[in-house]
Amino acid sequence: MAVERPQAGASSGAARLADASALAVQGRVQAAAVDPRLVSSKGTVEIVVGLVDAPLTVVHGRNFKQTGGALNAGQQKAYLRQLAQKQDDLMGQVRGLGGRELGRVSKALNAVMVSIDAARIQDIAALPGVRTIRPLINYQLDLSETVPYIGASAVQAAGFDGTGIRVAVLDSGIDYTHAFFGGAGTAAAYTAAYGTSTSDSRTTTTDGLFPTAKVIGGFDFVGETWPRGALAPDPDPIGCGPAAIAPPCAGDHGTHVADIIAGNDGGSHKGVAPGARLYAVKVCSAIATACSGVALLEGMDFALDPNGDGDISDAVDVVNMSLGASYGQIEDDLSAASANAVRSGVVVVASAGNSADRPYITGSPSSTPEVISVAQTQVPSAVVFPLVINSPAAIAGTYSNTATVDWAPVDGGFNMTQVAFVGRGCPGVDTYLDNPAGKVALIDRGACNVSLKVDRAAKAGAVGVLIGLVAAGDAVSFSFGGGDTFVPTLVITQSTSGLIKAHIADPVIATLSPSVTTPLVMSMVSTSSRGPNYSFNAIKPDIGAPGASVSALAGSGTGATAFGGTSGAAPMVTGSAALLVQKYPARTPPEIKSLLMNTAETNITINPATQPGVLAPITRIGGGEVRVDRAANSTTAAWDDADLTGSLSFGYLSAASPTTLSKTVRVRNYGSTARTYSISSAFRYADDAASGAVTLSAPGSIVVAADSSATFRVRLSIDPSKLPIWTLNGGSRGGDGFRLQGVEFDGYLGIADATDNIHLAWQVLPHRSAAVTPAATNVTLSGGTGSLALSNAGAVDGRVDVFSLLGTSGKIPKKFLPNPGDNFAVVDLRAVGARLVGIGGGNFGVQFAVNTFGQRSHPNYPAEFDIYIDKDNDGDFDFVVFNLENGGFAASGQNVTGVFNLATNTSSVFFFTDADLDSANAILTAPLAALGLTPGTQFGFSVFAFDNYFSGALTDAIEGITYTLGTPRFTGSGIPAAGVPAGGSSTLMINAVPGGDVASPSQTGLLLMYRDSKTEREASQILVF
């Protein structure tokens, strides 16, 4: 929940609810055109108005770059003129409504971006030719050893260096004066091109210095002041270099990315595809990490027609986007534009994200099925330095879960040195708890930049620093944020830090030796985002690559510095794709993607220091770590024939009975003779194979004719009785990637002959499920009592939570639901309930149960449930109970329940939300004391459902409920705590409560919420008469 929303309505709750009530009556979702987020918007909004005609890429046809399109150059231009005329006609009417054009696109999408008063949105929706109206979305930004490591040097030596291939870098611009791009490499050249500040007029003109032989074109779609100022497009896409320009300059991201792809100083410094030429498409801020939604859509259009002549035959070959948004979903415009670009024949590569090992957190647009999503792996030279605690004996040992920071290297380390805990250690704020002089300072993370903490400790005489994390998880590195004096620094986990603190008085003696290391090569970087993707439960990321390269620093002339994250990994794959496109120009993007995935290195581990030998799961590494030399030499590729990707995603399955799923694999033989391939399958983990819960079957071989393809079926069978018990949830365990490994099954399908040996990753997420079914959906009481039989045909005992049924809502028609690229989500309420619970210490709480139409892969997004409480039934709401992600967006993966006080504008979080992954159910818990309630209080409440992923619009509501927790109309009991036995039945006893019809008039029956249940059978509404 955006806590500010209740705050904004605090002084006029009744008025706000009147608005919500009106929406509820009208079905909440307005026709087909208007995104529901915009229905209650006020003031000026920025929107994307989609027109009914298809964009040029769709009309021109799939893979037009490889096979030729449906339209000749003249026809393309004529079609664009038709679209432009219709856009002109539309904008004439929009301007008459007070709208201002922000931009327009017609190649990847057919849309105009508009700023307008929200009150006129329905007027725009009524205009002819309008298909959709959606809010505009912005995004966030996310060589010498790495290039040979992935096999690129070998491909270059074979004569393929990207020559003739054009790559669009959608980022923060490129410093084309840098020597690594063939520029002069001098301060004078950079000043002539950029100027001396972000306000210098030279940033907006090409000055005869651009384009260059390497950076052959581009455009600045943002300017130098966005997002603090308005978008100010200009023809000069030079990146703002912090090495030369004073703050707030922060625009060197794109220069790093471009150098990894195609940098070339004419000597030893070479990117992955040093012969490729670049387009600098500046869509991200020069002064922040934000990337403009307008600019990104315009930038994708630019990439499809760089010379802007209306003939898209000059579309680039590859697009790189080292950017995205966590929990990526298919409905946003950029994902749709990216998919259209791929279908037209352009390879699109994007970062998976840096949100760590958390289920479903892979970002968009990389989560789009057609796009190549890239995870980050360790560089060959990466090592971990363990911390050795020499004494006291109680905690003595080697602690390997550590991380280093590049701005305070281990160097000589420290030997047998006492540790002093100084506290949080922020300069000018925190008083040291101990003097660190001559000791190793243990400092808690938090409140200020880590480098400033280390700088202070070093100046206080510390000989080393340990940064202790304050939340559970692996040790992570930190970026530089100021300071000039440093000592050897190591990051340690919260648990290790806690042990040291508990024994600090003993004292604690520790050693950090530069000669004792564990190599991390061929393993994951802990911050790399995990899949599967949110919208399809499919394998993402697709592939991994080392992400920490030393690459060009904008504004430095010849300088280079470390650059990492999946932002650095994506361009490694982009460069690899450029090499393959050069060698195989007739192959389509799905073929290029599959080649890369089929031939990637699969022996990638999680962390050799903390989990030696444990392989990385498929939903972290996909097809493996890129090996472009293998891809370039392979004469065989294989892919899912339906999904056109180099992996087999069987998705999530609630398995209550034995089930078999199937996929068709297409094998392509690029050789000149017929070939017989053997087919084999393997599990990623031996215990998965040994369980017998999942079996994969396929023919033993397949014959494929010369320069042709053939298909075979793969069948995956699931025996739910052998599946592990589901241990995940979306609350306290919602961010636990390691628990996902315990229940998902994955591996590789091998396809080989005497020449080639390729593979397809496969994965399935089966949930051992119950299938509880009531014998009836209504019960008539006799003498105030009744009963209902519940049976369970599932594979696990079916736990049942019984709530008072207090409200229901019908299903929103399919025509009102979003399509890919529609940039909104609909949360469709089905039923709500409540009950009184104990919360410990003799205290009581309330639980609100919410059941929806449609499941959510993760309860964090896109559903937010706001329960407005009128504690005294005076017609004014007093509190809001709501769910949100613990710590903020993409911070933890945990969903929690908070209470917002409308009188004081303060909020508190009390409990984890009781919700599962891939579920339609959520239970929100709050203390009665926090709501001003007692078990005997009759109170009112209404439940509102919001899309909290895109912008927070109201999409459904159940209102006007009156209830008394301690005096419901009906109660249900008798179901064992363990649930309805698998293969058996139980009886639910139903009783009328004296006085309940007056105390709880809204209750019509019981709402049964089923745990571990089959999809679409997670709740039952039992009407009681």
C-alpha positions, 0 to 999 in steps of 0.5 A: 500500500502506498501509505500516503493514499489513506492519508490523502483521504483522512479528512474526507473518508466518506467522500472518498468512499462515495467515489469508490462506491460509485465505481463498484456499482459501475463495475470499476473497470471502465470499458475497454479503453481506460486503465482503471488506475486512471479512473480516480486520478486527479490533476495533470496525468501523463498517459499513453493513448493506444490507437486501434491500428497495428504498429508497422512491425506487426503489419510488416510481418514476423522476422522481416529482417531475416526473411523480408517483410510484407511491405516494400519501402513505399508501402511502409512509408505509406502505412506510417503516413496513414498512422501519422494522419490518424495520430494527427487527427487524434491529437487535434482533438486531444489538444482541444481537450487541453492535452499536450503531446509528449511524444508518439510512436508507430513502429514498435507500438502505435500510440501517442503520449499525452499530458492532460487533466485527468478529468478529460480522460473519458473524453479521450476514451470516447474519441474514434480510433482509441484502443487503450489509455494507460498511465505512462511508466518510468523504469530504473537503471539496473573486459580484459578477463571476461571477454576471453572467458565467455569465448568471445576472443576465440570467435573474434580470432575466427573472423567474427568481431561484430563487423556490420552489426548495429547495436542500439544501446537504450541507456544514459547515452555514450561518451563518443569522445572516449578512446575506447570508441575511437574518440580523441580521448582527451579532456578537450574533446569531451568538453567540446562535445558536452561542455562543462556542466549539465546546463551547458548548451553544448550538450544539446548540439552535435557540434560536428563531433557526432556521429562517429565511425563507432557511434554511428547515430542516436538521439537524446530523448530525455535531455540533461535535467529530467526527472527534475525538469521536463523532458528536453530531447535534442540530437546529441546523446552524449553521456554525462561523465562524473569524471569531468562534470560536477554533481548532479551528473550521474550519466556514465552507465550507458558508456560502461554498457556500450564499452562492454558490447563493442569497445575497441581502443585499437589495441588490447582493450576490446569489448565482446563485439569490437567491430560492431557499430553503436547507436546511442539512444539516450532514454535514461537520466543524466542526473539520476537512475531513472529511465523515462517511459516516454523516452523508452518507447520512442527509443524502441521506435528509433531502434527500428528505424534509425534514419527515420525515413519510415522504411524499417528495413534499417532496423538495428540488429540487437537492442540492449537494455540494462534496466528494468523493474522487479517483479516484471509483468507482461502488461507494460508497454515496454514489454509489448514494444520489446516483444514486437521488436523481437518478432520483427527480427531484432534481438532484444537483451535486458538485465534480469535485475539485482534484487537477489535470490527471491521468487518471481523477482526477475524484472521487466522487460527481461521477463517478457518471453521473447526477450533474453533475460540475463543473470549475473555470474562471477568473473574468473578472478573473483574470490571470497576472503573468509573471516577467521575468528581465532577466539574465544573458543565458543565461536572460533572457526572460519566464516566464509559468507563474506563479501568485499568492497572494491574501494577498500580492498583486503590488501594485507588484511589483519592478523590476530586482531581484537574486534571492537563493536562501535555501533552504527558508526555514521560520521557526525551522527553516532557516538562510538560505543568503543574506541577502534584504534589499533583494532578491527571495527565492527560496524552495523550497516544502515543510515549512511553510506558504508564507505563513510563509515569505513573512512571514519573508522580508518581515521580513528585508527582502526586497522580493519573494518567488518560491516555487519548486516542487520538483516538475514541473507548473504553478505553483499558488496557496497558501492562507493559513497564518499571518503578518502581513507580506507583500511581492509574491509569485509562485509559479514552476515547478520548471524556472524555479526551477532555472534561477535557482538555476543562475545565482544567482551571475551574479547573476540580475536579475528584474522583476515588473510589475503592469501586464504581465499575461495575462488568464485569462478563459475558461480552466481552473484548473490544479488542476481534476480531470480525467476520464474517470471511472474506472468507465465511461471516460466524460466527466467533468467534465460542465461547468465554472464559475468557482470563485473568488467572494467569498462570505459568511464564517461568523461575520462578520455581514456579511463576505465573503472569497475562496473557490475551488476546485471547491468554489466552482464546483459551487454556481455550477452548483447555482444555475444548475440552480435557475433552470432548475427554476424556469422548467421545473418539469416537466423531469427532472434529465437534461433539466436537466443536458443543457440546461446542457451543451448550451448551455455555452461551448465556447471554453475554453482550457487556459492563455492564458499558457503555451499560448495558443489551445490549447483545453481537452480534453473530459475537463477541461471537458465540455460547456463553461463554464456559461451559464445564460442560454443554457440558460434560453432554449433550446427544444431539448435533446439527450442520449445516449438510453441514458446520459441525459446531455448528452454522448457517451462512446465510452470506452476501446478497444484498437483492433487492427483497424478498428472502428465504435462507435455511439450514439443521440442523442435530440433534444427539441423544446420548441417549438410547431411542428415543426422541422428541425435540421442536424447537424454534427460537429467535432473539438476539435483540427485535428490529430486531424481531419487524422489520419483515425484517427477519423471521426464520421458522422451524418445531415445533419438531423433533423425533430422534431415539436412538443413531441416528440423524435426520435432519430438514430444517431452512428457513430464509426469508428476506423482503428488504422493511423492512430492515434498511438503510445500514449505513456501509462503508469501509472508515470512518466507516470501523472499526465501529463494532457497525454499523454492529450490526445495519444491521445484524440479529442474534439469537439462534435456540433452540432444547430442550426436558426434558433432554437437552436444546441446541442452534445453533447461526444463523446470516445473513447480509442483505444489502437493495439493489438497482438493477439499470439496463441500458436499453442498454450498448451502446449509439449512439449520435445524434448531440452530445447528447443522452440518456439512461434509467436506471431502478431500480427494487430494494428495495432502491433508486439506487444512481449512480456515473458517471465516464469517462470510460477509461479502461477495462480488461477481467476476469482472468480464474478460473483455475488461481484463488486461492484455499484454502491453496494457499496463494495468492489472485487475484485482477481482474480488470474489469473497471477503470474511472475518473472524476473531483470533487470539494473538498471544498474551491473552490479547485478541486480533481480527483476521480478514480473509480475501478470496479473488478470481485469479491467482497471483504468483506472489502476494506482493504484487499486483494486489493490495487490499485496503480494509477501511474500518469504521470502529464506531459505525458513525459513518467515518472511517478511522483505520485502514488495514492493508498489505504491503511488501516489508521494507518497500518495493523489491526489498524483502519479498515478504508481504506484511499487514499494516494498520494506518490511523486516519486520525494521526496519519501514522502506520504500524506493521504488526503481522506477516500476511498469511498468503501463499505463492500462486494463490488467490487467497490472503489473510490480513491480521491486526490487533484489536487494540490497534483498531480501537475494537473489542470482541463485543464492538459492532463495527463497519468496514469495506474492502477495496482492491487496488493494482499496486504494481503499476500505480495504485488504481481501485479495481474492485470493492465490497462495501458496507459490511457490519460485523461483531467479532465476538457475536457472529451469526454463525460459527463453524467447527469440528474440522481437525487442525491438521485438516480434512484427511487426504482421501478422507472426509470431515464434518463441519458443524455449523451453529447459529449464535444467539443475537448474531443476526443483530450483532452481525447482520452482514454475515450470510454464511461461512467462508472456507479458505483452503490451504495447499489447495488446487487452483480455482478451488481455494475457497468455498462460500457456504450460505447458511439459512 
